[in-house]
């Protein structure tokens, strides 16, 4: 019985990881990247998309930063429902991006990050 449980756990882990990889690839190819996000080195943009893809179960719509925030702060906007999005606040700490907060938002407010 212990082997069956271990097998099911391993199979679930592979399936979930595979879904995150698919979300990562789709998001990297299709999400809108604001001008500030496009200025990041490719490796940093990939790190942000990977973090959010593994933390959330839907695709990323956009990555950007507020015009008033410093270069070490970014936001990733992911699908949640037709009328709400999940906003991830990211901060660069010791050379790596980290999710520091997340919560529901509206698509209208989230577009403020797309212009910078």
C-alpha positions as CSV (number, residue, x, y, z in Angstrom):
1,X,0.0,0.0,0.0
2,X,2.9,2.3,0.7
3,X,4.2,1.9,-2.9
4,X,0.8,2.9,-4.3
5,X,0.7,6.0,-2.2
6,X,4.2,6.9,-3.2
7,X,3.4,6.3,-6.9
8,X,0.3,8.5,-6.7
9,X,2.2,11.3,-5.0
10,X,5.0,11.1,-7.7
11,X,2.5,11.0,-10.5
12,X,0.6,14.0,-9.1
13,X,3.8,16.0,-8.7
14,X,4.8,15.3,-12.3
15,X,1.4,16.3,-13.5
16,X,1.4,19.6,-11.6
17,X,4.9,20.4,-12.6
18,X,4.1,19.7,-16.2
19,X,1.1,22.1,-16.0
20,X,3.2,24.8,-14.5
21,X,5.8,24.4,-17.3
22,X,3.0,24.7,-19.9
23,X,1.7,27.9,-18.2
24,X,5.2,29.3,-18.1
25,X,5.8,28.7,-21.8
26,X,2.5,30.0,-22.8
27,X,2.8,33.1,-20.6
28,X,6.3,33.9,-21.7
29,X,5.2,33.7,-25.3
30,X,1.8,35.5,-25.1
31,X,1.7,37.7,-22.0
32,X,2.0,41.5,-22.6
33,X,5.3,42.8,-21.3
34,X,5.4,46.5,-20.4
35,X,8.2,48.7,-21.6
36,X,9.8,48.4,-18.1
37,X,9.5,44.6,-18.2
38,X,11.1,44.5,-21.6
39,X,14.1,46.4,-20.3
40,X,14.9,43.5,-17.9
41,X,17.5,41.0,-18.8
42,X,15.8,37.9,-20.4
43,X,16.8,35.7,-17.5
44,X,15.1,38.0,-15.0
45,X,11.9,38.1,-17.0
46,X,11.9,34.3,-17.2
47,X,12.5,34.2,-13.4
48,X,9.4,36.4,-12.8
49,X,7.2,34.3,-15.2
50,X,8.4,31.1,-13.7
51,X,7.7,32.2,-10.1
52,X,4.2,33.2,-10.9
53,X,3.5,30.2,-13.1
54,X,4.4,27.9,-10.2
55,X,2.5,30.0,-7.7
56,X,-0.8,30.3,-9.6
57,X,-3.0,27.9,-11.6
58,X,-3.8,30.2,-14.5
59,X,-1.9,32.1,-17.2
60,X,-0.2,35.4,-16.9
61,X,-1.8,38.3,-18.7
62,X,0.9,40.9,-18.3
63,X,4.1,41.8,-16.5
64,X,4.9,45.4,-15.7
65,X,5.8,48.0,-13.1
66,X,4.3,51.2,-11.7
67,X,5.8,54.4,-13.1
68,X,6.3,55.6,-9.5
69,X,8.1,52.5,-8.2
70,X,11.7,51.7,-8.4
71,X,13.3,49.2,-10.8
72,X,13.4,46.5,-8.2
73,X,9.6,46.2,-8.1
74,X,7.4,44.6,-10.7
75,X,3.8,43.2,-10.9
76,X,2.5,40.2,-12.7
77,X,-1.2,40.0,-13.6
78,X,-2.7,36.6,-14.0
79,X,-6.2,35.4,-15.0
80,X,-8.6,34.7,-12.2
81,X,-12.1,35.2,-13.5
82,X,-13.6,37.2,-16.4
83,X,-13.9,40.3,-14.1
84,X,-11.0,39.9,-11.7
85,X,-7.3,39.2,-11.9
86,X,-4.7,38.0,-9.5
87,X,-2.0,40.5,-9.0
88,X,1.5,39.4,-7.8
89,X,3.8,42.0,-6.3
90,X,7.4,41.1,-6.9
91,X,10.6,42.6,-5.5
92,X,14.2,41.9,-6.4
93,X,16.1,40.8,-3.3
94,X,19.8,39.8,-3.3
95,X,19.8,39.5,-7.1
96,X,16.6,37.4,-7.4
97,X,13.0,38.1,-7.8
98,X,10.6,37.1,-5.0
99,X,6.8,37.3,-4.7
100,X,6.2,39.5,-1.7
101,X,2.4,39.8,-1.9
102,X,-0.6,38.8,-4.1
103,X,-4.3,39.5,-4.1
104,X,-7.3,40.0,-6.3
105,X,-7.5,43.1,-8.5
106,X,-9.5,44.4,-11.4
107,X,-8.3,44.5,-15.0
108,X,-9.0,48.2,-15.2
109,X,-6.7,49.1,-12.3
110,X,-4.1,46.6,-13.4
111,X,-3.6,48.3,-16.8
112,X,-1.9,51.2,-15.0
113,X,1.3,49.0,-14.9
114,X,1.2,48.3,-18.6
115,X,2.3,51.7,-19.8
116,X,5.6,52.0,-17.9
